[in-house]
Amino acid sequence: MSLSMIATGGSWLTLMLSMCLMLMVLLLVVRRGKFLYALRKVPYPPALPIIGNAYQLCCSPEEAFKKMLKWGKELGDMYLVWVGMRPFIFLYKAEAIQPLLSSSVHIDKSLEYGYLRPWLGSGLVTSTGEKWHFRRKLLTPTFHSGLLEVYLKTAIREAQILISCLSQEVDKPEFDIVPYAKRATLDIICDSSMGCNINAQKNFENEYVLAVNTLASISQRRFLNVWMAFDPIFKLTNWGKEYDRALRVTHGFINKIIAERKAEWKAKKNENCHERSHKRQALLDLLLELSKDGEVLSDVDIRDEVNTFMFAGHDTTATSISWFLYALGRHPQYQEKILEEYYEVAKAEKLSLDILSKLTWLEACIKESWRIYPVAPLIARQIYHPITILGHEIPVGSTVLVNSFLLHRDTRYFPEPDTYRPERFLPNGPKYPSYAFIPFSAGSRNCIGWKYATMIVKVLILHILQNFQVKSLDTEDQLRFTSELVLHNANGLRLKITPRK
């Protein structure tokens, strides 16, 4: 073969490859053009080429949250923020949120939830598609009322321990309620989920307790830190190294508990079924039975669900209790209304689920706390199928966030939205659309344990109010909100308590 023929063949090959490359680039440009065209009418704050609004979010979590609220007030019924090439679309109107949360298709959490996978695996919070539907259906019966009665006893026991712990803060100038609430809910949920007592309320140095706090804190920080989004960078940082150490502790602890409980459960298989059923109380025991010796759920699947229950349960419930006490400390008249109704309904009887269900002032006060201080202020979904929201065609590849902090302040349904007014939620109070108030999200992917969490909040609040008068030391304009997975105040929530006479 002559050199000229080789050269000719090579040039044709080069031409074909160049044309293919140009075609691919053209297709990508057209695809990107369609994507941008679909979002052309959604307003957004001034953005730079390539990096978008990322430079505006490279600030403290407190400042980032302020900007999200400011943009929501300035840019109309919805807006988007460009983080690099990714659009994050914020919704905060009931009619915008309904098509998203009511859908059985748009159930995928945003890509950022991948930060939780090393810890929570494919549990209910992070799983999607058929796996999520299967797990949700499998686990829903584990929160039936009979099991809540069992969990109630645990909550009452730990509430009494919480009172003894808080007694050391009596008449002191101030203290932060958040660590106390976290340790109490961690003890309750650890007992409910694994059937073991880690005594977090009194043993602050418990290795597992410290590891859970580390994982929760670092996971949440990554949600708002652009640079920590990349695993190779994250693993080189001190955060990454602390995270790996904590991960080894939590997985090791739960693997040990699962192995022990599995051995006990198998040993009892040949015993009387009624006796075994009577003793089966913790979520772990129920998961072991549902697993059918690994056919339905593996040990890793069980660990994922236990970890998910522990994390999602204790952090959100503790946050709810802390903000509720803050609200009551700013409005002490409602402390008295809650107690008066409780004593009238209970009539010296032991606390029960039935009594809790009849306490309308407690219910109204907690709902108003959830409205003003939503535990999960941002709910994120990844869009894998087109969806129309407020007349805008939201393209595949977008990330949509529900801002419940703004949603719950919609003046159409909640006049004077920044005012704490529990009367809104009394049985004869004004009505509002179902998607205007979503303390536990809404639709098929709402919180599976909302009744359980509500029960814990009510039990702990009642015990605290029976023993102490609560005063909040920060005014509303002194609060410094930060939004991670849950709503924090940058300085904690400072209370002062005095014995109730």
C-alpha positions in Angstrom: 0.0 0.0 0.0 1.4 3.4 -1.0 2.1 6.2 1.4 -0.4 8.4 -0.4 -3.2 5.8 0.1 -2.3 5.6 3.8 -2.4 9.4 4.1 -5.7 9.5 2.3 -7.2 6.9 4.5 -5.9 8.7 7.6 -7.3 12.0 6.5 -10.8 10.4 5.9 -10.6 8.9 9.4 -9.6 12.2 10.9 -12.5 13.9 9.0 -15.0 11.3 10.3 -13.9 11.6 13.9 -14.0 15.4 13.7 -17.5 15.3 12.2 -18.6 12.9 15.0 -17.1 15.2 17.6 -18.7 18.3 16.1 -22.1 16.5 16.0 -21.8 15.5 19.6 -21.0 19.1 20.6 -23.9 20.3 18.5 -26.3 17.9 20.1 -25.0 19.0 23.6 -25.4 22.6 22.6 -29.0 22.1 21.3 -29.9 20.0 24.4 -28.5 22.7 26.7 -30.3 25.4 24.7 -33.6 23.6 25.1 -32.9 23.2 28.8 -32.2 27.0 29.2 -35.1 27.9 27.0 -37.5 26.0 29.3 -36.3 27.9 32.3 -36.1 31.3 30.5 -39.1 32.8 32.4 -38.2 31.7 35.9 -36.6 34.7 37.6 -33.2 34.4 39.3 -30.8 36.8 41.0 -27.9 38.3 38.9 -25.5 35.4 38.0 -22.1 35.1 36.5 -21.2 33.0 33.5 -20.3 29.3 34.3 -20.3 29.7 38.1 -23.8 31.2 38.3 -24.8 32.3 41.8 -22.3 30.0 43.5 -20.2 33.0 44.5 -23.2 34.5 46.4 -23.6 31.3 48.4 -20.0 31.0 49.4 -20.8 32.5 52.8 -21.9 31.4 56.3 -25.0 29.2 56.4 -26.8 32.1 58.2 -26.1 34.5 55.4 -27.0 31.9 52.7 -30.4 31.3 54.4 -31.0 35.1 54.6 -30.4 35.4 50.8 -32.8 32.5 50.1 -35.5 34.3 52.0 -34.7 37.7 50.5 -34.8 36.3 46.9 -38.1 34.6 47.7 -39.7 38.0 48.7 -38.2 39.9 45.7 -38.6 37.5 42.8 -42.2 36.5 42.9 -43.9 33.1 43.3 -40.8 31.0 42.4 -37.2 31.6 41.5 -34.1 29.7 40.6 -30.5 29.9 41.7 -27.7 28.7 39.4 -24.9 26.8 41.2 -22.5 26.3 38.4 -24.5 24.8 35.5 -27.2 23.3 37.8 -30.5 25.2 38.4 -32.0 25.0 41.9 -35.7 26.0 41.7 -37.3 27.3 44.9 -41.1 26.9 45.5 -43.0 28.4 48.4 -46.7 28.6 47.3 -49.2 25.9 48.0 -50.3 25.7 44.3 -46.7 25.3 43.2 -45.9 22.6 45.7 -48.9 20.5 45.2 -48.0 19.0 41.7 -44.6 18.1 43.0 -45.4 16.6 46.4 -48.6 14.9 45.4 -46.9 13.1 42.5 -46.0 9.4 42.7 -43.4 10.0 40.0 -41.3 12.9 41.4 -40.1 11.1 44.6 -36.4 11.2 44.1 -34.4 13.2 46.6 -31.9 15.7 45.3 -28.3 14.6 44.4 -27.1 16.2 47.7 -28.7 13.3 49.6 -25.9 11.2 48.3 -23.8 12.7 51.1 -25.8 10.6 53.5 -25.4 7.3 51.7 -22.1 6.2 53.4 -24.0 6.4 56.7 -27.7 5.7 55.8 -27.1 3.4 52.8 -30.3 2.8 50.9 -32.7 3.4 53.8 -36.0 5.2 53.4 -34.5 8.7 53.4 -32.1 8.0 50.5 -33.6 5.2 48.5 -35.8 5.8 45.5 -37.9 4.0 42.8 -39.1 0.5 43.3 -36.8 0.0 46.3 -38.3 3.0 48.1 -41.9 1.9 47.3 -41.2 -1.6 48.5 -39.5 -0.5 51.7 -42.2 2.1 52.5 -44.9 -0.5 52.1 -42.9 -3.0 54.2 -42.2 -0.6 57.0 -45.5 1.3 57.3 -47.2 -1.3 59.6 -44.3 -1.0 62.1 -45.8 2.3 63.2 -49.2 1.0 64.2 -50.9 2.3 67.4 -50.1 -0.9 69.4 -46.4 -0.2 68.9 -46.8 3.5 69.7 -48.2 2.4 73.2 -44.9 0.5 73.8 -42.9 3.5 72.6 -44.9 5.8 74.8 -43.5 4.0 77.9 -40.0 4.6 76.7 -40.7 8.3 76.1 -42.1 8.8 79.6 -39.1 7.1 81.2 -36.7 9.2 79.3 -38.7 12.4 79.9 -38.3 11.8 83.7 -34.6 11.4 83.2 -34.6 14.7 81.2 -36.3 16.5 84.1 -33.6 15.3 86.5 -30.9 16.5 84.0 -32.6 19.9 83.5 -32.8 20.4 87.3 -29.1 21.3 87.3 -30.0 24.4 85.2 -32.7 25.7 87.5 -32.2 29.4 88.3 -29.0 29.6 86.3 -28.8 32.8 84.1 -29.2 30.7 80.9 -28.5 27.4 79.1 -28.9 26.0 75.6 -31.8 23.5 75.4 -30.7 21.9 72.1 -28.1 19.5 73.5 -30.5 18.3 76.2 -33.2 17.7 73.6 -30.8 15.8 71.3 -29.6 13.5 74.0 -33.1 12.8 75.3 -34.5 11.9 71.8 -31.4 9.9 71.0 -32.0 7.7 74.1 -35.7 7.4 73.2 -35.1 6.5 69.6 -32.2 4.2 70.3 -34.3 2.2 72.7 -37.3 2.2 70.3 -35.2 1.2 67.2 -32.6 -1.2 68.7 -34.0 -2.1 72.1 -30.8 -1.0 73.9 -30.1 1.9 76.3 -27.1 4.0 75.5 -27.7 6.4 78.3 -26.9 9.5 76.2 -28.6 11.8 78.7 -26.0 11.1 81.4 -23.0 9.6 79.6 -22.0 12.5 77.3 -18.8 10.7 76.3 -20.5 7.6 74.9 -18.6 6.8 71.7 -21.7 6.0 69.7 -23.4 9.3 70.8 -20.4 11.3 69.8 -20.1 9.5 66.5 -23.8 10.1 65.6 -23.4 13.8 66.4 -20.3 14.0 64.2 -22.0 12.3 61.3 -25.1 14.5 61.5 -23.2 17.7 61.8 -20.8 17.1 59.0 -23.5 15.6 56.6 -25.5 18.8 57.1 -22.6 21.1 56.6 -21.9 19.5 53.2 -25.3 20.5 51.9 -24.4 24.2 51.8 -20.6 23.9 51.1 -20.0 23.9 47.3 -16.4 22.6 47.7 -17.2 19.8 50.0 -19.6 18.4 47.4 -16.7 16.6 45.7 -15.8 13.3 47.5 -12.1 13.4 46.5 -11.7 16.8 48.1 -13.9 16.0 51.1 -12.0 12.9 52.0 -8.7 14.9 52.2 -10.2 17.4 54.7 -10.4 17.1 58.5 -14.1 16.9 58.0 -13.7 13.8 55.8 -11.3 12.1 58.2 -13.6 12.8 61.2 -16.6 11.5 59.2 -14.8 8.2 58.3 -13.9 7.6 62.0 -17.4 8.3 63.1 -18.8 6.0 60.4 -16.6 3.1 61.6 -18.0 3.6 65.1 -21.7 3.7 64.2 -21.5 0.8 61.7 -19.5 -1.3 64.2 -22.0 -0.6 67.0 -25.1 -1.3 65.0 -23.6 -4.4 63.4 -22.8 -5.7 66.8 -26.4 -5.1 68.1 -27.9 -6.7 64.9 -25.7 -9.8 65.4 -26.6 -10.1 69.0 -30.3 -9.6 68.5 -30.3 -11.9 65.5 -28.8 -14.7 67.6 -31.4 -14.1 70.3 -34.2 -14.0 67.8 -33.1 -17.2 66.1 -32.8 -18.9 69.5 -36.3 -18.0 70.4 -37.7 -19.3 67.1 -38.5 -22.6 68.6 -40.0 -21.1 71.7 -43.7 -20.2 72.2 -44.8 -17.8 69.5 -46.9 -15.8 71.8 -44.1 -15.1 74.2 -41.8 -14.1 71.4 -44.4 -11.7 70.0 -45.0 -10.2 73.5 -41.3 -9.4 73.9 -40.8 -8.0 70.4 -40.8 -4.2 70.8 -37.9 -2.6 69.0 -37.9 -1.7 65.3 -34.9 -4.0 64.9 -36.9 -7.0 66.1 -39.6 -6.2 63.6 -37.1 -5.8 60.8 -35.5 -9.2 61.7 -38.9 -10.8 61.4 -39.7 -9.0 58.1 -36.3 -10.0 56.7 -37.3 -13.7 56.5 -33.7 -14.8 57.3 -32.2 -12.5 54.7 -34.6 -13.3 51.9 -36.3 -9.9 52.0 -33.9 -7.7 53.9 -30.2 -8.4 54.4 -28.2 -7.4 57.5 -27.0 -4.3 55.6 -30.6 -3.4 54.7 -31.6 -3.7 58.3 -28.6 -1.6 59.4 -29.5 1.1 56.8 -33.1 1.4 58.1 -32.0 1.4 61.8 -29.4 4.2 61.0 -32.1 6.1 59.1 -34.5 5.8 61.9 -31.9 6.9 64.4 -30.7 9.9 62.4 -34.0 11.2 60.9 -35.8 10.5 64.2 -33.6 12.0 66.9 -32.3 15.1 65.1 -35.7 16.3 63.7 -37.6 15.5 66.9 -35.0 17.3 69.1 -35.1 20.4 66.8 -38.9 20.4 67.1 -38.8 20.2 70.9 -36.2 23.0 71.1 -38.1 25.4 68.9 -41.4 24.6 70.7 -39.9 25.4 74.0 -38.4 28.6 72.6 -41.9 29.7 71.3 -43.5 28.8 74.7 -40.8 30.7 76.5 -41.6 33.8 74.4 -45.4 33.4 75.0 -45.8 32.0 78.6 -49.5 32.4 78.6 -49.7 29.3 76.4 -47.7 27.2 79.0 -50.6 27.8 81.4 -53.3 26.9 78.8 -51.6 23.7 77.9 -51.3 22.6 81.6 -54.8 23.7 82.5 -56.3 21.6 79.8 -54.0 18.6 80.6 -55.0 18.5 84.2 -58.6 18.8 83.2 -58.4 16.0 80.7 -56.1 13.6 82.5 -57.8 13.9 86.0 -54.8 12.3 87.7 -54.8 9.3 85.3 -51.5 8.0 83.8 -50.5 9.6 80.5 -51.8 7.7 77.5 -52.2 8.1 73.8 -55.9 8.7 74.3 -55.1 11.6 76.7 -52.6 13.0 74.3 -55.1 13.0 71.5 -57.5 15.2 73.5 -55.1 18.0 74.3 -56.3 20.6 71.7 -54.2 23.5 73.1 -51.0 21.3 73.1 -51.8 20.3 69.5 -52.5 23.9 68.4 -49.3 25.2 70.1 -47.1 22.6 68.5 -48.5 23.1 65.1 -48.0 26.9 65.3 -44.4 26.2 66.4 -44.0 23.9 63.3 -45.4 26.7 61.1 -43.1 29.5 62.3 -40.0 27.3 62.9 -40.4 24.4 60.4 -38.0 21.6 61.4 -37.1 20.8 57.8 -37.1 24.2 56.1 -36.0 22.9 52.7 -37.3 19.7 50.9 -35.4 18.9 47.8 -36.4 16.7 44.8 -34.4 15.8 41.7 -36.4 16.0 38.5 -36.1 13.0 36.2 -39.4 13.5 34.3 -40.8 16.8 33.1 -43.2 18.6 35.4 -45.3 21.8 35.0 -45.3 24.2 37.9 -47.1 27.5 37.8 -47.2 27.3 34.0 -43.4 26.7 33.7 -42.2 23.4 32.1 -39.4 22.3 34.5 -36.9 20.2 32.5 -35.2 17.0 33.4 -32.0 17.7 35.3 -33.4 20.4 37.5 -33.4 20.3 41.3 -36.6 21.7 42.9 -36.7 22.8 46.6 -39.7 23.5 48.7 -39.0 26.3 51.1 -41.5 25.6 53.9 -40.1 28.6 55.9 -41.6 30.9 53.3 -44.6 28.6 52.5 -45.7 28.7 56.2 -45.7 32.5 56.1 -48.1 32.9 53.2 -50.3 35.9 54.3 -53.2 34.5 52.2 -53.7 31.8 54.8 -51.7 33.0 57.8 -52.3 36.7 58.5 -49.5 38.3 60.6 -47.3 35.3 59.7 -44.5 36.1 62.0 -46.8 36.3 65.1 -47.1 33.1 67.2 -50.8 32.6 67.4 -51.8 28.9 68.1 -55.5 29.8 67.9 -55.1 29.3 64.1 -54.9 25.6 64.7 -57.7 25.1 67.2 -60.5 22.8 66.0 -62.7 25.8 65.1 -59.8 27.8 63.6 -59.6 29.0 60.0 -59.1 26.6 57.1 -56.2 26.5 54.7 -55.2 24.3 51.7 -53.6 21.0 52.5 -50.3 22.0 50.9 -50.1 25.4 52.7 -48.8 23.7 55.9 -46.5 20.7 55.6 -44.5 20.1 58.8 -43.8 16.5 57.8 -43.7 17.1 54.1 -46.7 15.8 52.1 -47.8 13.2 49.6 -46.5 9.7 49.3 -43.0 10.6 50.6 -44.2 12.3 53.8 -42.5 11.3 57.1 -43.4 7.7 57.9 -42.9 8.3 61.7 -44.8 11.5 62.1 -47.2 10.1 64.7 -44.3 8.7 66.7 -42.3 12.0 66.5 -45.4 14.0 67.6 -46.0 11.7 70.5 -42.4 12.2 71.7 -42.6 16.0 71.4 -45.9 16.1 73.4 -44.6 13.8 76.2 -41.3 15.7 76.7 -43.0 19.1 76.6 -45.7 18.1 79.1 -43.1 16.8 81.5 -41.0 20.0 81.2 -44.0 22.3 81.7 -45.2 20.3 84.7 -41.9 20.9 86.4 -40.6 24.2 85.1 -41.6 27.6 84.0 -39.8 28.4 80.8 -38.5 31.7 79.6 -36.7 32.4 76.3 -33.8 34.9 76.4 -33.6 35.9 72.8 -36.2 38.0 71.0 -37.4 37.0 67.5 -35.2 39.7 65.9 -32.1 38.2 67.6 -32.6 34.8 66.0 -29.9 33.8 63.5 -31.5 31.1 61.3 -29.4 28.5 59.5 -30.8 25.9 57.3 -29.0 22.5 57.0 -31.2 19.4 57.1 -33.0 21.0 60.0 -33.6 24.6 61.1 -31.0 25.8 63.6 -30.3 29.0 65.4 -26.7 29.9 65.1 -26.3 30.6 68.8 -28.4 27.7 70.0 -31.7 28.4 71.9 -31.1 30.0 75.2 -33.6 29.4 78.0 -34.0 30.1 81.7 -36.1 27.7 83.8 -37.5 28.1 87.3 -39.4 25.4 89.3 -43.1 25.4 88.8 -45.0 25.9 92.1 
